[in-house]
Amino acid sequence: MESITRFACSAPLPISMTGRPCVAAAEAVGGKRRSSPKQPTWVPRARRLKLDTPIRFRVKNLSNWFEGEIENISQSGMLFHGPQQLPANALVEMIFEMPEEISGQKNSSVLCQGRLIRAKEAHATEDGFVLAASILDYKFLHQD
């Protein structure tokens, strides 16, 4: 059996063409909606640009640089492969050539400051690790 909930109103609700109360009209007459506005449940991620570009990276302020390959990059971060797993949440420095689609310049090497978001072993067919880093800051390196 269906349960029916009744609300006491000081004024009758306007009825739409379908025979149901018209909520928009009720709000205009001073009625209030009972549900809160919906919060988005999905936020789109930044557009990824697929790359096959070499990268040098290290934990910030350490002397050992590692070489790897960038898989993709966006305005907020990057996914790359490397031979060494780094500590989670580590601050990292990365040097690579920023794609012209992002920088608007050809041959633009950058020194990038980032934070390691995740690191996991690569698939069985690949060596090394897959690393994801957020981009905190970067500056163009001048080539003389």
N, C-alpha and C positions, 0 to 999 in steps of 0.2 A: 504494500500500500504506500502511495506517495504521501510525503509529509508536506504540508503547506505552511509557509511562514507568512504571517501577516504583520504589517507595520502600521502603526497609527500615524496618520498624516493630518496636519491642520488644514491642508487644501488638497483637493483631488488632483492626481497626476494627469497631465494631458495624455490622451491616447493617440498612438500613431495609426497609420493606415493598416498595420498588421493586427491591431487590437491590443498591442502591448503598450505599457506605459512608456512615454518618450522621455528618456533620461536627460537628453540635452535640454529639452524644454523645461523639465523639472528643475534643472540647475539654474536656468534663466529666471525661474520664478522664485528662486531662493532656496531650493532644495539642495542637498549635498549628496554627492556620491559616497557610497560606503566603502569602496575599495580604494586603496592608495594607488598612485600612478605606478605603472609597471616599470621596473628597472630592466635595462637591457641584460639579457643573459649571455649574449655573445658580443665580443668586441673584436672587430677585424684586426688582423695582424698587419704589420707593415709589409709592403710588397717586397718580395725577395728577388734578387738579381742573381741568376746562376752564373758561377765563375769557375774557372780552372786556372787560378792564379797562385803563384808561390807566395809564401808568407814566412817571415822569421818572427819568432815569439819567445818570450821568457817571462818568468815571474819578475815583477817589478823589483828593481835594485839588485837582482842577482846577475852574475856574469855569464852564465850559460845560456846561449841562444840556441833554439831548436828550429829546424826547417820543416815546413809542412805545406799544405795546399788548401786554399779556400774553396769550399763547395758552394756557398751562397752568402750574400751580404744584403742587409737592409739598412735603413737609416738608424735603426736601434741596436743592431747586433750582427753577428756573423757565425757561421758554422764552418769549421775547418778540421782538417785531419793532421795529426802529428805523431811523432814517434814516442812522445813522452806524456804520461798522464800528469796533470797538475792538480794541486789541492783545490777542492771546491771553495768557491768564494774568493779565490786568490785575485789580487790585482795583477794584471798582465800588461806588458808592452808588446805591441805588434808593429812590424814594418812590412808594408806591402804597397803595390801600386793600386791606387784608388781608381776604379773604373771611370772612364770619361762620362758615362751616363749619369754618374753621381756627382763628380767634381766639376764637370764641364771643361776639364783641361786634359790634354794628352800627357802621358808619361808623368803623372803626378804621384810621386812616392809620398807616403804619409807615415808618421809615427803616431800610433793610436794607443790611447790608454783605455783599458777595459777591465771588466770583472768577469771571471770565469763563472758561468752559470751552471754548466754541467759537463761531465766528461765520462765517456763510457768506451769500452773496448769496441773496436771496429768489427764489422762482420767477418766471418770466417775466411772470406775471399780476400780480405784486405789486411795489411799490417797496421799496427799502431792503435791510435785512439781517435775518437770523434769528440771534438771539443766545441762548446758553444759559449760565446762571450758577448756580453752587452758592451756597447761602445759608450764610454763616458766622455771622451774628448779626443781630438786629433789635431795635428798640425802638419802642414806641408813641409817636406824636406827639400831644400834647394839643392839642385844638382849642378855642380860646377864643372 
